[in-house]
Amino acid sequence: MPAIASDGGHVSLVRLRLDIAYDGTGFAGWATQSDQRTVAGTIEDALSTVFRMPIITRVAGRTDTGVHATGQVAHVDVPADAIPRAYPRAVRDERSVAAGAAPEFRPLVRRLARLLPEDVRVRDVIRAPAGFDARFSALRRHYRYRLSTAAFGVEPHEASFVTPWPRPLDIEAMQAGSRELQGLNDFAAFCRPREGATTIRDLQRLEWERLGDSITAHVTADAFCWSMVRSLVGALLAVGEGRREPRWCAELLTSSKRSSDFSTAPARGLTLVGVDYPPDDELEARIKVTREMRSVDDVERS
């Protein structure tokens, strides 16, 4: 994985995969912003300290302000001659480490644990397989949205991760509405618009479960557009309260722009819990598929 050096030569890069968890309460989302505390900015600062050069992350899913993660995935490209800086001086052998004879990155995980604040953790670091791209190699993302209908609200130790809901919810109606939304569709009604970005997604799972006062939505798609998961939850909460019929969800899919008929669910209940990737020998092929722009014709042919 070569890159062009400032002197015109080539620099050999090592791609690392990072598995990440964070409490999104204190962050203005994932993406780096010069005047905001973000997850990417915090991690990039720590990595730049370790490798003594600017490090940029590429992520599987850019979460919004206040959204959490237990299964986020990112990658970084580090010059091979900087890799030894991830290891303690006592065990550092620059030639063998840079050449890959020491692929274990547990020392880097420990060092990041000291550098990072407590609300973000890099749980693991590995040398990424050839063709791996945290975003474009991904097959699907998994989210979980949690609510509590308890009269007292939410247990204090879960207050940052569960949304209190003061009104009863009909889970069966919400399940019925969810079935109307699954599949390859244009989710323009559920997405904040971004110029040049498609809103066509393959929603592979949207299911609800109740355990006492605890209600959880499980949401899986090949990818999500901006605020899509919280919008889906918000629409289905309107169904669960009886303000809308389940069939209304199918009608929303005919819209060509974001709907104002429902409110987006609060961020605190949402967590990115996992990202799936194909086998290593299919990573590059997956990138090609992901980069192909979907169109409405794709939906009509499905």
VOBA-1610 file (N, C-alpha, C; in pm, whole numbers, padded with zeros to 5 digits, always signed):
BEGIN
Met+00085-00119+00000Met+00000+00000+00000Met+00089+00125+00000Pro+00140+00162-00117Pro+00231+00277-00125Pro+00159+00410-00121Ala+00228+00513-00079Ala+00178+00650-00085Ala+00291+00739-00136Ile+00257+00856-00188Ile+00358+00947-00241Ile+00413+01032-00127Ala+00543+01030-00111Ala+00609+01111-00008Ala+00626+01253-00059Ser+00654+01344+00035Ser+00668+01486-00001Ser+00785+01509-00096Asp+00885+01419-00096Asp+00999+01434-00185Asp+00979+01363-00318Gly+00856+01311-00341Gly+00826+01245-00466Gly+00847+01095-00463Gly+00907+01043-00357Gly+00927+00899-00345Gly+00802+00829-00294His+00813+00699-00277His+00701+00620-00229His+00722+00578-00083Val+00615+00582-00006Val+00618+00541+00134Val+00529+00418+00150Ser+00581+00315+00210Ser+00503+00195+00235Ser+00414+00218+00356Leu+00284+00190+00340Leu+00188+00212+00448Leu+00137+00080+00503Val+00111+00078+00632Val+00051-00036+00699Val-00089+00005+00740Arg-00189-00071+00697Arg-00328-00041+00735Arg-00364-00120+00861Leu-00413-00047+00960Leu-00454-00107+01087Leu-00605-00098+01102Arg-00666-00206+01151Arg-00809-00204+01184Arg-00825-00179+01333Leu-00913-00085+01367Leu-00941-00051+01507Leu-01086-00088+01539Asp-01106-00161+01649Asp-01240-00189+01700Asp-01263-00097+01819Ile-01373-00024+01816Ile-01390+00093+01903Ile-01524+00091+01974Ala-01526+00139+02097Ala-01650+00159+02173Ala-01646+00299+02234Tyr-01765+00360+02245Tyr-01770+00491+02309Tyr-01909+00523+02360Asp-01910+00606+02464Asp-02031+00668+02516Asp-02042+00802+02442Gly-02143+00813+02356Gly-02153+00930+02271Gly-02206+01055+02338Thr-02242+01047+02467Thr-02307+01159+02535Thr-02227+01288+02525Gly-02097+01279+02544Gly-02014+01398+02547Gly-01949+01434+02415Phe-01991+01369+02305Phe-01930+01393+02175Phe-02030+01454+02077Ala-01980+01541+01990Ala-02062+01597+01882Ala-02054+01506+01760Gly-02079+01377+01784Gly-02076+01279+01677Gly-01937+01225+01652Trp-01925+01144+01544Trp-01797+01083+01510Trp-01705+01181+01438Ala-01752+01242+01331Ala-01667+01315+01236Ala-01595+01433+01299Thr-01469+01449+01265Thr-01386+01556+01318Thr-01443+01694+01283Gln-01452+01781+01383Gln-01494+01919+01365Gln-01399+02006+01445Ser-01354+02113+01384Ser-01248+02194+01446Ser-01289+02255+01579Asp-01417+02284+01597Asp-01461+02354+01717Asp-01547+02267+01809Gln-01545+02134+01785Gln-01628+02043+01865Gln-01546+01923+01912Arg-01588+01867+02024Arg-01526+01742+02072Arg-01593+01625+01999Thr-01517+01552+01921Thr-01572+01440+01845Thr-01493+01312+01874Val-01553+01199+01839Val-01486+01071+01862Val-01363+01060+01773Ala-01380+01088+01645Ala-01266+01078+01553Ala-01153+01170+01595Gly-01186+01294+01628Gly-01083+01388+01669Gly-01006+01341+01791Thr-01078+01283+01887Thr-01014+01235+02009Thr-00921+01118+01981Ile-00967+01023+01900Ile-00884+00907+01868Ile-00765+00948+01781Glu-00789+01035+01685Glu-00680+01079+01598Glu-00572+01153+01676Asp-00612+01231+01776Asp-00513+01300+01859Asp-00424+01199+01932Ala-00487+01093+01987Ala-00411+00992+02060Ala-00317+00915+01967Leu-00367+00876+01850Leu-00283+00804+01754Leu-00170+00891+01702Ser-00198+01017+01680Ser-00094+01108+01633Ser+00015+01126+01737Thr-00024+01121+01865Thr+00076+01127+01972Thr+00165+01004+01970Val+00104+00887+01951Val+00181+00762+01950Val+00277+00758+01831Phe+00228+00789+01712Phe+00308+00771+01591Phe+00386+00897+01552Arg+00362+01007+01627Arg+00436+01132+01608Arg+00417+01189+01468Met+00297+01180+01418Met+00260+01236+01288Met+00108+01239+01280Pro+00051+01321+01193Pro-00095+01325+01182Pro-00150+01191+01132Ile-00251+01140+01200Ile-00317+01014+01164Ile-00465+01043+01141Ile-00519+00994+01030Ile-00658+01015+00995Ile-00733+00882+00998Thr-00848+00880+01062Thr-00929+00759+01068Thr-01031+00756+00954Arg-01065+00635+00910Arg-01175+00610+00818Arg-01267+00510+00888Val-01397+00538+00893Val-01485+00465+00983Val-01596+00394+00908Ala-01650+00288+00969Ala-01760+00211+00908Ala-01890+00290+00907Gly-01919+00362+01015Gly-02044+00437+01024Gly-02025+00563+01107Arg-02047+00680+01047Arg-02028+00807+01118Arg-02152+00836+01202Thr-02144+00810+01330Thr-02257+00828+01419Thr-02280+00976+01450Asp-02407+01009+01480Asp-02447+01147+01507Asp-02416+01186+01652Thr-02437+01312+01682Thr-02419+01363+01818Thr-02500+01282+01918Gly-02434+01236+02023Gly-02503+01165+02130Gly-02525+01017+02108Val-02490+00965+01990Val-02509+00823+01960Val-02388+00744+02008His-02413+00624+02060His-02308+00542+02120His-02261+00431+02026Ala-02155+00362+02066Ala-02108+00246+01990Ala-02042+00145+02083Thr-02070+00018+02058Thr-01995-00091+02120Thr-01921-00171+02014Gly-01956-00150+01886Gly-01896-00228+01779Gly-01854-00146+01659Gln-01805-00025+01682Gln-01758+00059+01572Gln-01627+00003+01517Val-01604+00025+01387Val-01480-00020+01321Val-01423+00096+01240Ala-01293+00114+01249Ala-01224+00216+01170Ala-01093+00159+01120His-01033+00227+01023His-00897+00190+00983His-00811+00316+00973Val-00683+00297+00988Val-00585+00404+00971Val-00469+00349+00889Asp-00405+00436+00813Asp-00286+00400+00737Asp-00166+00468+00800Val-00069+00387+00838Val+00049+00436+00909Val+00174+00401+00829Pro+00265+00493+00807Pro+00391+00459+00739Pro+00462+00345+00811Ala+00513+00250+00734Ala+00575+00132+00794Ala+00687+00168+00890Asp+00763+00274+00857Asp+00875+00308+00945Asp+00830+00374+01075Ala+00699+00406+01087Ala+00647+00462+01212Ala+00584+00355+01302Ile+00559+00236+01248Ile+00495+00129+01325Ile+00571+00095+01454Pro+00704+00091+01453Pro+00774+00059+01578Pro+00742+00152+01694Arg+00693+00272+01667Arg+00661+00366+01774Arg+00542+00319+01858Ala+00468+00219+01810Ala+00357+00163+01887Ala+00405+00073+01999Tyr+00535+00041+01998Tyr+00588-00056+02094Tyr+00680+00012+02195Pro+00688-00042+02316Pro+00781+00013+02416Pro+00925+00005+02367Arg+01004+00100+02407Arg+01144+00103+02363Arg+01217-00025+02400Ala+01184-00086+02513Ala+01255-00205+02561Ala+01240-00323+02468Val+01131-00327+02389Val+01108-00443+02301Val+01112-00403+02155Arg+01145-00279+02126Arg+01136-00229+01990Arg+01255-00274+01906Asp+01224-00336+01795Asp+01323-00367+01692Asp+01266-00312+01563Glu+01314-00197+01524Glu+01247-00124+01416Glu+01239-00205+01287Arg+01342-00280+01253Arg+01339-00353+01128Arg+01237-00467+01132Ser+01236-00545+01239Ser+01146-00661+01245Ser+01001-00618+01263Val+00978-00515+01342Val+00841-00469+01364Val+00784-00412+01235Ala+00858-00327+01167Ala+00810-00265+01045Ala+00786-00368+00936Ala+00865-00476+00936Ala+00850-00579+00834Ala+00736-00674+00864Gly+00677-00663+00981Gly+00563-00746+01014Gly+00597-00867+01097Ala+00721-00877+01145Ala+00757-00992+01227Ala+00693-00985+01365Ala+00644-00867+01402Ala+00577-00850+01531Ala+00440-00788+01508Pro+00342-00869+01461Pro+00212-00814+01424Pro+00118-00791+01541Glu+00162-00823+01661Glu+00076-00808+01779Glu+00073-00661+01822Phe-00049-00605+01831Phe-00062-00463+01862Phe-00123-00439+02000Arg-00113-00537+02087Arg-00164-00519+02223Arg-00093-00404+02296Pro+00038-00386+02278Pro+00101-00269+02342Pro+00038-00137+02298Leu-00005-00128+02171Leu-00070-00006+02125Leu-00205+00012+02192Val-00279-00098+02209Val-00409-00090+02277Val-00389-00039+02419Arg-00287-00089+02488Arg-00261-00045+02626Arg-00221+00102+02630Arg-00142+00143+02534Arg-00099+00283+02533Arg-00216+00377+02505Leu-00303+00337+02413Leu-00420+00419+02384Leu-00513+00426+02504Ala-00519+00319+02583Ala-00602+00319+02703Ala-00557+00428+02801Arg-00428+00456+02801Arg-00376+00562+02889Arg-00398+00701+02831Leu-00397+00710+02700Leu-00408+00841+02635Leu-00552+00888+02617Leu-00643+00794+02600Leu-00781+00830+02568Leu-00863+00858+02694Pro-00964+00944+02683Pro-01056+00965+02796Pro-01142+00840+02818Glu-01206+00834+02933Glu-01278+00713+02971Glu-01401+00686+02886Asp-01452+00786+02813Asp-01575+00763+02736Asp-01549+00714+02594Val-01423+00682+02563Val-01393+00617+02434Val-01278+00519+02454Arg-01295+00399+02398Arg-01196+00293+02411Arg-01166+00232+02274Val-01039+00212+02243Val-01000+00129+02130Val-00979-00011+02187Arg-01074-00098+02156Arg-01077-00230+02219Arg-00976-00326+02159Asp-00944-00306+02031Asp-00849-00396+01967Asp-00789-00327+01845Val-00666-00365+01812Val-00599-00318+01691Val-00533-00437+01626Ile-00558-00455+01496Ile-00491-00562+01421Ile-00442-00507+01288Arg-00349-00578+01229Arg-00307-00544+01093Arg-00418-00586+00998Ala-00472-00493+00922Ala-00587-00523+00836Ala-00545-00613+00721Pro-00634-00704+00680Pro-00604-00787+00563Pro-00604-00704+00436Ala-00542-00754+00331Ala-00536-00684+00204Ala-00677-00657+00152Gly-00699-00535+00106Gly-00829-00499+00051Gly-00929-00450+00152Phe-00891-00444+00280Phe-00986-00402+00383Phe-01005-00252+00383Asp-01130-00209+00386Asp-01167-00068+00403Asp-01283-00066+00503Ala-01266+00003+00614Ala-01366-00002+00721Ala-01505+00035+00671Arg-01513+00132+00581Arg-01642+00176+00529Arg-01689+00093+00410Phe-01605+00089+00306Phe-01652+00035+00179Phe-01649-00118+00172Ser-01576-00183+00262Ser-01577-00329+00265Ser-01693-00387+00345Ala-01761-00303+00421Ala-01865-00352+00512Ala-01984-00409+00436Leu-02037-00520+00485Leu-02158-00580+00430Leu-02283-00518+00490Arg-02279-00494+00620Arg-02397-00442+00690Arg-02355-00383+00825Arg-02443-00296+00878Arg-02425-00238+01011Arg-02543-00279+01098His-02517-00299+01226His-02621-00337+01321His-02635-00230+01429Tyr-02757-00183+01449Tyr-02786-00085+01554Tyr-02890-00142+01651Arg-02889-00088+01771Arg-02990-00121+01872Arg-03043+00010+01930Tyr-03176+00018+01941Tyr-03237+00134+02005Tyr-03316+00087+02125Arg-03290+00149+02243Arg-03350+00105+02368Arg-03440+00214+02428Leu-03557+00169+02475Leu-03654+00258+02540Leu-03699+00195+02671Ser-03750+00280+02759Ser-03813+00232+02882Ser-03948+00302+02899Thr-04052+00221+02922Thr-04185+00277+02949Thr-04218+00273+03097Ala-04117+00248+03182Ala-04139+00246+03326Ala-04191+00380+03374Ala-04279+00378+03472Ala-04339+00502+03524Ala-04233+00596+03581Phe-04125+00540+03635Phe-04021+00623+03698Phe-03917+00670+03597Gly-03925+00621+03474Gly-03827+00660+03373Gly-03723+00552+03350Val-03596+00587+03365Val-03486+00496+03336Val-03399+00479+03460Glu-03350+00358+03481Glu-03256+00334+03591Glu-03137+00429+03578Pro-03091+00488+03688Pro-02985+00589+03681Pro-02860+00544+03605His-02818+00418+03623His-02695+00374+03558His-02713+00353+03407Glu-02837+00359+03357Glu-02863+00344+03214Glu-02916+00474+03152Ala-02918+00580+03228Ala-02983+00703+03184Ala-02924+00760+03055Ser-02797+00736+03028Ser-02734+00790+02907Ser-02758+00703+02784Phe-02814+00583+02805Phe-02821+00486+02696Phe-02964+00439+02665Val-03061+00482+02741Val-03199+00438+02723Val-03288+00562+02722Thr-03382+00566+02627Thr-03475+00678+02617Thr-03601+00651+02698Pro-03635+00737+02794Pro-03761+00718+02867Pro-03879+00752+02776Trp-03984+00670+02782Trp-04102+00696+02701Trp-04225+00692+02791Pro-04294+00803+02808Pro-04399+00815+02911Pro-04534+00755+02870Arg-04547+00712+02745Arg-04676+00662+02698Arg-04667+00515+02660Pro-04778+00440+02674Pro-04778+00298+02637Pro-04751+00279+02488Leu-04691+00166+02453Leu-04659+00135+02314Leu-04711-00003+02277Asp-04772-00011+02160Asp-04825-00137+02107Asp-04716-00201+02021Ile-04645-00298+02078Ile-04532-00359+02008Ile-04578-00434+01884Glu-04694-00499+01891Glu-04743-00573+01775Glu-04765-00479+01656Ala-04823-00362+01682Ala-04843-00265+01574Ala-04709-00216+01520Met-04612-00197+01607Met-04480-00153+01564Met-04411-00261+01480Gln-04431-00386+01516Gln-04376-00496+01436Gln-04438-00496+01297Ala-04569-00476+01291Ala-04639-00473+01163Ala-04589-00359+01076Gly-04572-00241+01135Gly-04518-00128+01061Gly-04376-00153+01013Ser-04296-00221+01096Ser-04158-00252+01060Ser-04151-00342+00937Arg-04242-00437+00929Arg-04242-00527+00813Arg-04268-00452+00682Glu-04343-00344+00691Glu-04371-00263+00571Glu-04245-00194+00518Leu-04146-00177+00604Leu-04029-00099+00569Leu-03909-00182+00524Gln-03909-00310+00552Gln-03793-00393+00524Gln-03774-00417+00375Gly-03648-00434+00336Gly-03615-00460+00198Gly-03539-00345+00135Leu-03515-00355+00004Leu-03444-00252-00070Leu-03543-00144-00111Asn-03528-00025-00053Asn-03623+00084-00074Asn-03551+00218-00075Asp-03623+00319-00121Asp-03574+00456-00111Asp-03626+00514+00021Phe-03534+00542+00113Phe-03570+00590+00246Phe-03556+00741+00258Ala-03587+00813+00150Ala-03575+00959+00151Ala-03657+01021+00264Ala-03772+00963+00297Ala-03858+01017+00402Ala-03792+01010+00539Phe-03689+00926+00553Phe-03626+00901+00683Phe-03484+00956+00691Cys-03440+01030+00590Cys-03301+01074+00586Cys-03290+01225+00572Arg-03198+01283+00643Arg-03165+01423+00619Arg-03092+01432+00486Pro-03131+01524+00400Pro-03074+01528+00265Pro-02926+01567+00265Arg-02850+01501+00177Arg-02712+01538+00153Arg-02691+01541+00002Glu-02640+01651-00048Glu-02626+01669-00191Glu-02543+01558-00253Gly-02598+01496-00356Gly-02527+01392-00428Gly-02530+01255-00364Ala-02596+01241-00248Ala-02598+01113-00176Ala-02729+01039-00204Thr-02720+00909-00226Thr-02838+00828-00246Thr-02905+00797-00113Thr-03036+00780-00116Thr-03112+00741+00004Thr-03170+00600-00011Ile-03120+00527-00108Ile-03164+00388-00128Ile-03079+00297-00041Arg-03146+00216+00039Arg-03079+00125+00132Arg-03152-00009+00136Asp-03078-00112+00176Asp-03136-00244+00196Asp-03155-00265+00346Leu-03277-00245+00394Leu-03308-00263+00536Leu-03337-00411+00560Gln-03242-00478+00623Gln-03246-00623+00634Gln-03314-00674+00761Arg-03315-00592+00863Arg-03381-00632+00989Arg-03434-00508+01058Leu-03559-00515+01103Leu-03619-00411+01186Leu-03722-00481+01275Glu-03679-00517+01394Glu-03762-00597+01485Glu-03762-00535+01623Trp-03872-00559+01696Trp-03889-00507+01831Trp-03905-00621+01930Glu-03854-00599+02050Glu-03877-00696+02158Glu-03904-00620+02287Arg-03988-00679+02370Arg-04022-00618+02498Arg-03987-00714+02612Leu-03926-00662+02714Leu-03900-00737+02836Leu-03942-00647+02951Gly-04063-00670+03000Gly-04117-00581+03103Gly-04136-00442+03048Asp-04074-00344+03115Asp-04082-00205+03070Asp-03976-00169+02967Ser-03887-00265+02939Ser-03777-00239+02845Ser-03818-00280+02704Ile-03800-00189+02608Ile-03831-00214+02468Ile-03708-00187+02385Thr-03674-00281+02297Thr-03553-00269+02216Thr-03584-00292+02069Ala-03532-00204+01985Ala-03539-00223+01840Ala-03404-00272+01790His-03407-00374+01702His-03287-00424+01638His-03294-00387+01490Val-03196-00310+01444Val-03201-00254+01309Val-03072-00287+01235Thr-03086-00350+01118Thr-02971-00387+01036Thr-02995-00347+00892Ala-02893-00288+00829Ala-02900-00253+00686Ala-02760-00259+00627Asp-02755-00260+00494Asp-02624-00258+00430Asp-02552-00128+00465Ala-02627-00020+00478Ala-02573+00109+00520Ala-02690+00196+00563Phe-02659+00305+00630Phe-02763+00398+00676Phe-02728+00539+00633Cys-02829+00615+00592Cys-02805+00755+00565Cys-02825+00836+00693Trp-02797+00963+00685Trp-02791+01051+00801Trp-02924+01053+00877Ser-02922+01013+01003Ser-03034+01011+01097Ser-03140+00907+01064Met-03109+00810+00977Met-03209+00714+00930Met-03263+00626+01043Val-03177+00573+01128Val-03224+00481+01232Val-03318+00553+01329Arg-03280+00669+01373Arg-03365+00743+01468Arg-03496+00788+01404Ser-03493+00811+01273Ser-03616+00847+01203Ser-03709+00726+01191Leu-03653+00611+01161Leu-03733+00488+01156Leu-03799+00463+01292Val-03720+00476+01398Val-03775+00455+01532Val-03883+00558+01561Gly-03858+00684+01526Gly-03957+00788+01552Gly-04089+00762+01482Ala-04085+00718+01357Ala-04207+00686+01284Ala-04281+00570+01349Leu-04208+00470+01391Leu-04271+00352+01451Leu-04325+00380+01591Leu-04267+00477+01660Leu-04324+00518+01788Leu-04462+00582+01767Ala-04479+00655+01657Ala-04610+00711+01625Ala-04711+00599+01601Val-04666+00490+01540Val-04753+00374+01521Val-04783+00307+01654Gly-04680+00291+01736Gly-04697+00226+01866Gly-04791+00299+01959Glu-04800+00430+01944Glu-04891+00511+02027Glu-05032+00516+01970Gly-05051+00458+01852Gly-05183+00458+01789Gly-05215+00582+01710Arg-05115+00670+01690Arg-05140+00792+01612Arg-05137+00766+01462Arg-05078+00653+01423Arg-05071+00614+01283Arg-05096+00464+01272Glu-05146+00421+01156Glu-05165+00279+01129Glu-05036+00221+01073Pro-05011+00092+01093Pro-04888+00030+01040Pro-04869+00051+00890Arg-04979+00049+00814Arg-04968+00063+00670Arg-04913+00199+00628Trp-04927+00298+00715Trp-04873+00432+00687Trp-04724+00428+00660Cys-04654+00333+00720Cys-04509+00322+00701Cys-04476+00296+00554Ala-04557+00211+00489Ala-04535+00185+00347Ala-04558+00310+00264Glu-04655+00392+00303Glu-04682+00515+00231Glu-04564+00611+00237Leu-04492+00609+00350Leu-04376+00697+00363Leu-04269+00665+00260Leu-04261+00540+00218Leu-04158+00500+00122Leu-04182+00558-00017Thr-04299+00614-00040Thr-04327+00677-00169Thr-04281+00822-00175Ser-04237+00875-00061Ser-04195+01015-00055Ser-04057+01033-00116Ser-04037+01146-00181Ser-03907+01177-00242Ser-03825+01273-00155Lys-03879+01313-00040Lys-03806+01401+00050Lys-03839+01367+00195Arg-03760+01420+00285Arg-03776+01390+00427Arg-03915+01429+00475Ser-03978+01339+00551Ser-04113+01362+00600Ser-04111+01444+00729Ser-04212+01530+00743Ser-04230+01607+00867Ser-04347+01552+00949Asp-04394+01431+00915Asp-04509+01373+00981Asp-04475+01299+01111Phe-04348+01295+01146Phe-04308+01229+01271Phe-04181+01295+01321Ser-04150+01273+01448Ser-04030+01329+01510Ser-03919+01224+01515Thr-03797+01267+01501Thr-03682+01178+01514Thr-03664+01138+01660Ala-03640+01012+01687Ala-03621+00964+01824Ala-03492+01024+01882Pro-03488+01046+02014Pro-03368+01103+02077Pro-03244+01015+02056Ala-03128+01078+02051Ala-03003+01007+02022Ala-02964+00910+02132Arg-02995+00941+02256Arg-02939+00865+02368Arg-02968+00716+02365Gly-03081+00676+02302Gly-03116+00534+02302Gly-03047+00452+02196Leu-02968+00515+02109Leu-02914+00447+01992Leu-02768+00407+02010Thr-02737+00282+01973Thr-02600+00230+01982Thr-02567+00148+01858Leu-02452+00177+01797Leu-02399+00093+01690Leu-02334-00028+01756Val-02387-00147+01730Val-02340-00266+01804Val-02254-00360+01721Gly-02247-00339+01589Gly-02163-00428+01511Gly-02158-00393+01364Val-02051-00437+01298Val-02033-00421+01154Val-01984-00554+01099Asp-02048-00602+00993Asp-02010-00729+00932Asp-01926-00706+00807Tyr-01825-00794+00788Tyr-01739-00789+00670Tyr-01734-00926+00604Pro-01710-00931+00473Pro-01698-01059+00405Pro-01565-01126+00436Pro-01546-01251+00391Pro-01415-01315+00405Pro-01307-01231+00339Asp-01184-01248+00385Asp-01074-01164+00339Asp-01058-01163+00187Asp-01082-01278+00122Asp-01061-01284-00023Asp-01174-01218-00102Glu-01277-01165-00031Glu-01387-01098-00098Glu-01394-00949-00065Leu-01295-00899+00009Leu-01298-00760+00053Leu-01293-00661-00063Glu-01202-00682-00156Glu-01188-00587-00266Glu-01311-00588-00356Ala-01369-00707-00378Ala-01490-00715-00460Ala-01605-00640-00394Arg-01612-00647-00261Arg-01717-00577-00189Arg-01703-00426-00205Ile-01582-00376-00207Ile-01561-00232-00224Ile-01621-00186-00357Lys-01601-00262-00462Lys-01654-00226-00593Lys-01806-00220-00591Val-01868-00317-00523Val-02015-00320-00515Val-02066-00199-00438Thr-02001-00168-00326Thr-02045-00059-00240Thr-02035+00075-00311Arg-01932+00094-00390Arg-01910+00222-00456Arg-02006+00248-00571Glu-02072+00144-00619Glu-02167+00163-00727Glu-02289+00238-00674Met-02322+00348-00734Met-02435+00429-00690Met-02566+00359-00721Arg-02652+00346-00617Arg-02784+00287-00640Arg-02875+00392-00701Ser-02981+00345-00764Ser-03081+00436-00821Ser-03218+00379-00793Val-03321+00460-00819Val-03457+00414-00800Val-03485+00293-00887Asp-03422+00285-01004Asp-03441+00170-01091Asp-03402+00040-01023Asp-03300+00046-00934Asp-03261-00073-00860Asp-03376-00124-00775Val-03451-00032-00714Val-03564-00070-00630Val-03673-00131-00716Glu-03700-00069-00832Glu-03808-00115-00916Glu-03779-00253-00974Arg-03650-00286-00992Arg-03615-00416-01047Arg-03608-00523-00939Ser-03605-00485-00812Ser-03586-00584-00705Ser-03712-00664-00680
//
